[in-house]
Amino acid sequence: MAPDKPENPAPPARPCPICGKPAVQRFKPFCSARCADIDLGRWLKGNYVIPGEPLDETEEAPTRRDEDG
């Protein structure tokens, strides 16, 4: 008989995307609160951008009409 193998083995652990150290379950996918905060700061500063069509900044968003009248 073959040795017992789990049907769905856990995926291999990925390193921290900021520093490359092994990830810690509490801060996953990061290794520490520091690396998580660095990543959050990058998002807030706009360093990470999802490509798309440029928006015309001069256009105003459509406004809702008052339902009263």
LOTIGU-267767 format. One line per field, with one value per atom (N, C-alpha, C): atom name; x, y, z; chain. Coordinates in steps of 0.2 Angstrom, whole numbers, padded with zeros to 4 digits. Example, Ala and Ser with C-alpha at 12.3 -4.5 7.8 and 13.67 -1.06 7.14 Angstrom:
BEGIN
site	c(N/CA/C/N/CA/C)
c1	c(0066/0062/0066/0064/0068/0064)
c2	c(-0028/-0022/-0016/-0011/-0005/0000)
c3	c(0039/0039/0039/0035/0036/0039)
unit	c(A/A/A/A/A/A)
***
This chain:
BEGIN
site	c(N/CA/C/N/CA/C/N/CA/C/N/CA/C/N/CA/C/N/CA/C/N/CA/C/N/CA/C/N/CA/C/N/CA/C/N/CA/C/N/CA/C/N/CA/C/N/CA/C/N/CA/C/N/CA/C/N/CA/C/N/CA/C/N/CA/C/N/CA/C/N/CA/C/N/CA/C/N/CA/C/N/CA/C/N/CA/C/N/CA/C/N/CA/C/N/CA/C/N/CA/C/N/CA/C/N/CA/C/N/CA/C/N/CA/C/N/CA/C/N/CA/C/N/CA/C/N/CA/C/N/CA/C/N/CA/C/N/CA/C/N/CA/C/N/CA/C/N/CA/C/N/CA/C/N/CA/C/N/CA/C/N/CA/C/N/CA/C/N/CA/C/N/CA/C/N/CA/C/N/CA/C/N/CA/C/N/CA/C/N/CA/C/N/CA/C/N/CA/C/N/CA/C/N/CA/C/N/CA/C/N/CA/C/N/CA/C/N/CA/C/N/CA/C/N/CA/C/N/CA/C/N/CA/C/N/CA/C/N/CA/C)
c1	c(0004/0000/0004/0002/0006/0005/0010/0009/0003/0000/-0006/-0004/-0007/-0006/-0012/-0012/-0018/-0020/-0027/-0030/-0028/-0029/-0027/-0021/-0015/-0010/-0009/-0007/-0006/-0002/-0003/0001/0008/0013/0019/0019/0022/0022/0026/0023/0026/0030/0035/0039/0035/0037/0034/0035/0030/0031/0036/0037/0040/0048/0049/0056/0059/0054/0056/0057/0056/0056/0050/0050/0044/0038/0033/0027/0025/0021/0019/0011/0008/0001/-0003/-0001/-0004/-0004/0001/0001/0001/-0001/-0001/-0004/-0001/0005/0011/0012/0018/0021/0027/0031/0030/0028/0027/0022/0020/0016/0020/0026/0030/0029/0030/0029/0022/0017/0010/0009/0012/0011/0015/0021/0024/0020/0017/0012/0006/0003/-0002/0000/0005/0008/0009/0011/0012/0005/0000/-0006/-0009/-0008/-0011/-0008/-0001/0002/0001/-0002/-0003/0002/0007/0012/0010/0005/0002/-0004/-0004/-0009/-0012/-0019/-0022/-0023/-0020/-0021/-0028/-0030/-0036/-0037/-0042/-0043/-0042/-0039/-0038/-0045/-0046/-0052/-0051/-0056/-0056/-0058/-0053/-0054/-0059/-0060/-0064/-0072/-0073/-0080/-0083/-0089/-0092/-0096/-0096/-0100/-0107/-0112/-0119/-0122/-0126/-0129/-0136/-0139/-0145/-0150/-0156/-0161/-0165/-0167/-0171/-0178/-0180/-0186/-0192/-0192/-0197/-0200/-0196/-0199/-0195)
c2	c(-0006/0000/0006/0011/0018/0021/0025/0029/0034/0036/0040/0047/0050/0057/0061/0067/0071/0073/0073/0074/0081/0086/0093/0095/0094/0097/0104/0107/0114/0117/0123/0126/0128/0128/0130/0137/0138/0145/0150/0156/0161/0166/0168/0173/0180/0184/0191/0195/0198/0202/0208/0210/0216/0214/0210/0208/0201/0197/0190/0185/0187/0182/0178/0172/0168/0172/0171/0174/0171/0175/0173/0173/0167/0167/0173/0176/0182/0188/0189/0194/0192/0186/0183/0188/0190/0186/0189/0194/0197/0193/0195/0192/0196/0202/0206/0212/0215/0221/0227/0227/0232/0232/0226/0225/0226/0224/0225/0233/0237/0244/0247/0244/0247/0246/0240/0239/0244/0244/0249/0256/0258/0265/0266/0261/0261/0261/0258/0259/0266/0268/0275/0280/0280/0285/0284/0279/0278/0274/0271/0268/0262/0259/0253/0256/0254/0257/0251/0251/0246/0249/0247/0250/0250/0256/0257/0263/0265/0271/0277/0282/0288/0291/0294/0298/0305/0308/0315/0319/0322/0325/0331/0334/0340/0338/0332/0330/0329/0331/0330/0323/0320/0314/0316/0312/0313/0314/0318/0319/0317/0314/0312/0318/0317/0322/0321/0326/0325/0321/0317/0313/0317/0322/0326/0330/0332/0335/0338)
c3	c(0000/0000/0000/-0003/-0004/0003/0005/0011/0010/0016/0016/0014/0009/0007/0008/0010/0011/0004/0003/-0004/-0006/-0002/-0004/0000/-0002/0002/0002/0008/0008/0003/0000/-0005/-0002/-0006/-0003/0000/0005/0009/0004/0003/-0001/0004/0002/0006/0006/0011/0012/0006/0003/-0004/-0003/0004/0005/0006/0010/0012/0010/0009/0006/0012/0018/0024/0024/0027/0027/0031/0028/0030/0037/0041/0048/0047/0050/0049/0052/0057/0060/0055/0051/0047/0039/0038/0031/0026/0021/0018/0019/0025/0027/0032/0034/0040/0046/0046/0052/0051/0056/0056/0052/0052/0049/0041/0039/0032/0029/0033/0032/0031/0036/0036/0030/0028/0022/0016/0015/0009/0009/0015/0016/0014/0016/0014/0007/0003/-0004/-0007/-0005/-0008/-0007/-0001/0001/-0003/-0005/-0008/-0016/-0018/-0025/-0029/-0025/-0029/-0033/-0031/-0034/-0038/-0045/-0049/-0053/-0054/-0058/-0065/-0070/-0077/-0079/-0082/-0085/-0089/-0092/-0096/-0091/-0093/-0089/-0088/-0083/-0081/-0083/-0085/-0086/-0079/-0076/-0070/-0070/-0076/-0076/-0076/-0078/-0078/-0070/-0069/-0063/-0063/-0057/-0056/-0057/-0060/-0060/-0053/-0053/-0046/-0046/-0040/-0040/-0039/-0042/-0042/-0035/-0032/-0026/-0028/-0024/-0026/-0024/-0020/-0019/-0024/-0029/-0034/-0039)
unit	c(A/A/A/A/A/A/A/A/A/A/A/A/A/A/A/A/A/A/A/A/A/A/A/A/A/A/A/A/A/A/A/A/A/A/A/A/A/A/A/A/A/A/A/A/A/A/A/A/A/A/A/A/A/A/A/A/A/A/A/A/A/A/A/A/A/A/A/A/A/A/A/A/A/A/A/A/A/A/A/A/A/A/A/A/A/A/A/A/A/A/A/A/A/A/A/A/A/A/A/A/A/A/A/A/A/A/A/A/A/A/A/A/A/A/A/A/A/A/A/A/A/A/A/A/A/A/A/A/A/A/A/A/A/A/A/A/A/A/A/A/A/A/A/A/A/A/A/A/A/A/A/A/A/A/A/A/A/A/A/A/A/A/A/A/A/A/A/A/A/A/A/A/A/A/A/A/A/A/A/A/A/A/A/A/A/A/A/A/A/A/A/A/A/A/A/A/A/A/A/A/A/A/A/A/A/A/A)
***
